[in-house]
Every structure is written in structure tokens, then in C-alpha cells.
Amino acid sequence: MMQLDDSKVPMDNSKKSEKLKPKKLFWHLYSLQMLGPEKFSKVVSRILRKDCGLIK
């Protein structure tokens, strides 16, 4: 059986889990209201470029 090498595993698992999250492909109008100004402008740009969708 193969053993894992613990020396290559980062100590902070929270940073690792954040990097592995998939990008959100569909946004609901109400979820856009909860975003901060910078995140909101990035998401709206992605919607206008049709990189992600909008759910009414």
C-alpha cells in the first residue's frame, strides 16, 4: 500500500480549500445584492462577457 508524504502537505488547510472551489457559473439577482462593490463589478463584467449566467 502507498503511503502519503506529510512533508508536502501545507499546514493551513483553509487556504487550500479556498483555491479548490470551482468558479460560480450562475448568479441569482438576490445573491448579487450581497456582494461588495469590487466583487460585484467583477461578477457583472463576467456576466456581460457571457462567462457566467444570470438567474432571475
Backbone as CSV, one residue per row, in Angstrom:
resi,resn,N_x,N_y,N_z,CA_x,CA_y,CA_z,C_x,C_y,C_z
1,MET,0.829,-1.167,0.000,0.000,0.000,0.000,0.886,1.247,0.000
2,MET,0.445,2.298,-0.683,1.219,3.515,-0.833,0.988,4.449,0.364
3,GLN,2.057,5.041,0.884,1.942,5.979,1.985,2.112,7.404,1.470
4,LEU,1.389,8.337,2.094,1.481,9.733,1.711,2.619,10.409,2.458
5,ASP,3.285,11.308,1.786,4.366,12.068,2.398,3.774,13.330,3.022
6,ASP,3.773,13.427,4.359,3.173,14.551,5.064,3.990,15.825,4.952
7,SER,5.219,15.752,4.517,6.049,16.946,4.441,5.598,17.889,3.328
8,LYS,4.860,17.399,2.347,4.405,18.238,1.240,3.019,18.816,1.470
9,VAL,2.352,18.429,2.534,1.009,18.907,2.827,1.111,20.221,3.591
10,PRO,0.437,21.294,3.109,0.508,22.562,3.831,-0.211,22.476,5.175
11,MET,0.275,23.255,6.126,-0.298,23.229,7.465,-1.665,23.895,7.510
12,ASP,-1.887,24.924,6.712,-3.138,25.661,6.746,-4.077,25.096,5.680
13,ASN,-5.019,24.292,6.082,-5.938,23.655,5.144,-6.996,24.611,4.627
14,SER,-7.270,25.708,5.326,-8.298,26.640,4.878,-7.890,27.323,3.574
15,LYS,-6.625,27.675,3.424,-6.166,28.297,2.185,-6.255,27.318,1.025
16,LYS,-5.959,26.077,1.270,-6.006,25.061,0.225,-7.439,24.859,-0.245
17,SER,-8.393,24.825,0.672,-9.782,24.591,0.301,-10.351,25.771,-0.482
18,GLU,-9.879,26.995,-0.203,-10.349,28.149,-0.946,-9.895,28.099,-2.400
19,LYS,-8.705,27.599,-2.641,-8.187,27.539,-4.004,-8.880,26.462,-4.828
20,LEU,-9.444,25.457,-4.199,-10.058,24.352,-4.914,-11.528,24.581,-5.225
21,LYS,-12.102,25.700,-4.781,-13.516,25.970,-5.041,-13.703,26.258,-6.528
22,PRO,-14.721,25.661,-7.143,-14.983,25.954,-8.559,-15.582,27.351,-8.706
23,LYS,-15.402,27.941,-9.869,-15.988,29.248,-10.130,-17.498,29.106,-10.265
24,LYS,-18.193,30.095,-9.773,-19.653,30.098,-9.843,-20.056,30.448,-11.270
25,LEU,-20.885,29.610,-11.882,-21.269,29.812,-13.275,-22.601,30.535,-13.431
26,PHE,-23.454,30.473,-12.408,-24.758,31.112,-12.473,-24.974,31.954,-11.228
27,TRP,-25.489,33.150,-11.410,-25.725,34.075,-10.307,-27.207,34.423,-10.249
28,HIS,-27.745,34.459,-9.046,-29.121,34.877,-8.810,-29.097,36.365,-8.493
29,LEU,-30.153,37.077,-8.863,-30.196,38.514,-8.634,-30.012,38.876,-7.163
30,TYR,-30.610,38.102,-6.273,-30.515,38.405,-4.847,-29.107,38.170,-4.296
31,SER,-28.383,37.210,-4.849,-27.016,36.974,-4.366,-26.079,38.096,-4.800
32,LEU,-26.389,38.757,-5.905,-25.578,39.891,-6.348,-25.707,41.074,-5.385
33,GLN,-26.867,41.203,-4.735,-27.091,42.308,-3.807,-26.204,42.196,-2.572
34,MET,-25.765,40.996,-2.246,-24.985,40.776,-1.031,-23.478,40.977,-1.245
35,LEU,-23.051,41.182,-2.479,-21.624,41.324,-2.782,-21.118,42.730,-2.481
36,GLY,-19.840,42.807,-2.186,-19.190,44.099,-2.031,-19.001,44.761,-3.385
37,PRO,-18.659,46.041,-3.411,-18.555,46.768,-4.687,-17.543,46.188,-5.673
38,GLU,-16.371,45.781,-5.189,-15.352,45.243,-6.100,-15.775,43.897,-6.683
39,LYS,-16.268,43.021,-5.830,-16.711,41.698,-6.284,-17.904,41.844,-7.219
40,PHE,-18.815,42.768,-6.901,-19.982,42.994,-7.741,-19.573,43.410,-9.148
41,SER,-18.621,44.341,-9.258,-18.203,44.804,-10.583,-17.517,43.691,-11.374
42,LYS,-16.747,42.826,-10.687,-16.111,41.701,-11.373,-17.148,40.715,-11.901
43,VAL,-18.160,40.439,-11.077,-19.200,39.478,-11.483,-20.029,40.045,-12.630
44,VAL,-20.387,41.323,-12.556,-21.161,41.940,-13.640,-20.360,41.924,-14.939
45,SER,-19.063,42.154,-14.862,-18.221,42.084,-16.064,-18.241,40.685,-16.663
46,ARG,-18.175,39.666,-15.799,-18.223,38.279,-16.282,-19.572,37.964,-16.911
47,ILE,-20.649,38.503,-16.330,-21.988,38.266,-16.885,-22.110,38.929,-18.250
48,LEU,-21.622,40.163,-18.385,-21.714,40.880,-19.658,-20.860,40.219,-20.747
49,ARG,-19.746,39.607,-20.371,-18.920,38.871,-21.337,-19.469,37.473,-21.609
50,LYS,-20.531,37.111,-20.900,-21.202,35.814,-21.002,-20.303,34.664,-20.558
51,ASP,-19.404,34.952,-19.588,-18.602,33.901,-18.968,-19.431,33.144,-17.939
52,CYS,-20.462,33.792,-17.420,-21.374,33.131,-16.478,-22.776,33.659,-16.741
53,GLY,-23.770,32.960,-16.180,-25.158,33.291,-16.445,-25.830,33.992,-15.288
54,LEU,-27.022,34.511,-15.575,-27.816,35.221,-14.590,-29.168,34.523,-14.479
55,ILE,-29.563,34.234,-13.251,-30.845,33.588,-12.997,-31.773,34.631,-12.397
56,LYS,-32.952,34.768,-12.989,-33.926,35.762,-12.488,-34.766,35.190,-11.385
